[in-house]
Amino acid sequence: MLGLLIADKDAASRKQMAALLIDAGYDVIVTDSAANAIDNVLKKTAQVLLLGRELGEFNSADLVPLLKKCNRDLMIILVADNTPLPLMRKVRQEGIFYHAFDQSNRKARKKSDRW
């Protein structure tokens, strides 16, 4: 079974992603700690990492090079909005698999855009 690691500072986002993926039948590990994420990557407990914009006190884009050095076969999906273009170029060069936009705050943004 494909193991997924969800690493994100935002508890609501972690919970939402985990619920969807567990319902879809995936083996999911959830953390809000950079140390736990690195430990899981080193142990190769997950083949795919869903990485939120921030993890603990770290900007996730800064963690990508370290995570890829820990496991070069790891597929990283960066789930983040408002990432500056130069930073996105950097993480793409480091080998992220995909960049997804964070959907958890979309409804709140739509409401605030109407006012």
TAFENNOR-V36849 format. One line per field, one symbol per residue. burial: # if it has 24 or more other ideal C-beta (glycine too) atoms within 12 Angstrom, else .. Layout:
burial=???
This chain:
burial=..########..##.###..#......#####.#..##.##...###########..#.##.##.###.##..#######..#.......#..#.#..#..#.#...........
